[in-house]
Amino acid sequence: MTVAQLTEAMKYYLKGYNDEGVVITSQTIHNTVLSEDDGIGDVNSKVMYFHSITLYLHKAGQEPLNQWPSGWMEMTLETVAEKLLQS
């Protein structure tokens, strides 16, 4: 999988949580769309997106899965994709 492919998947999933009307690009910073305060209990857009992308990587055969970078909510989609795909 390439960074561009993962970034496109991230854009697709992020659009599903975009109730802020943010234009989603590879340079979108996650915290402009996702939140820890928009759900019920521990289920929120940040957690749902995290698990959606993790499952996507697993289903695409990206094993072993890399750990998500610290502070990923303040990073762009492209930056997080690069870090998740680093060997």
HELIX and SHEET records of a PDB file:
HELIX    1   1 VAL A    3  LYS A   15  1                                  13    
HELIX    2   2 HIS A   30  THR A   32  5                                   3    
HELIX    3   3 SER A   45  LYS A   59  1                                  15    
HELIX    4   4 TRP A   72  GLU A   74  5                                   3    
HELIX    5   5 LEU A   77  LEU A   85  1                                   9    
END                                                                             
